[in-house]
């Protein structure tokens, strides 16, 4: 599967490169409007069924998300290319304006020729400014669309928290700074106790409301710089940065007590809710596997020792 995906991405990049080369050979300015037409023409001529239906392939959701992420990376490259083009056009426009301002009317060129040159330069400058405006609008639009797509890919639709994929990305970035030293960083895993019983007793709609309540409760208990994720199912994760063990554990205790003392009512019935929490501090040379394994182990101990508890390992 990886080999097939790599082939698809190589083909896309080749199409991208050929489009730029075609623009250059024809001396066509790489404005967004030209680029789009050229790219679409080459895409249609060089792409095949495999490429066109790549995202419709019978694959897992994670594979589709990874595919989407690759397309986002390519889109970012396009935005950067448009930005560079915009900068270049702005420089040319500025040079043209300087030329117009400094043009010496006393040279030997006859008046009509000078007038034609000036009119031509003025028209070119006006066209350039219009293209600059269109390019700027295109860049803004693309960036906004990229932000929307990134939000969709990294956000859990039920709880509105960041999702498992974003958790793995963020944890990787954090751990990259702690290969040779310990970080003041705590990992929490939080699991709803007896969630299956809640679903069986009150129904899945009630279960969804419980998950949303937990997400908002946890988010409300942590600091602005700490990040809460829906790790999967009824399990949540929190990454607490720049905090010692005692302060970080106090956050976990606040979450535990807040949930235990909550009064959830659904269809006139009270839902008793508690959570179990596993916690671990960063250790030197930790990688994703070791820190997740320790946090999961701590969570399991909380479950096995009676639930509604915090375990630090």
Secondary structure, 3 states (H helix, E strand, C coil): CHHHHHHHHHHHHHHHHHHHHHHHHCCCCCCHHHHHHHHHHHHHHHCCHHHHCHHHCCCCHHHHHHHHHHHHHHHHHHHHHHHHHHHHHHHHHHHHHHHHHHCCCCCCCCHHHHHHHHHHHHHHHHHHHHHHHHHHHHHHHHHHHHHHHHHHHHECCCCCCECHHHHHHHHHHHHCCCCCCCCCEEEEEEEECCHHHHHHHHCHHHHHHHHHHHHHHHHHHCCCCCEEEEEECCEEEEEEECCCHHHHHHHHHHHHHHHHCCCEEECCEEECCCEEEEEEECCCCCCHHHHHHHHHHHHHHHHHCCCCCEEEC
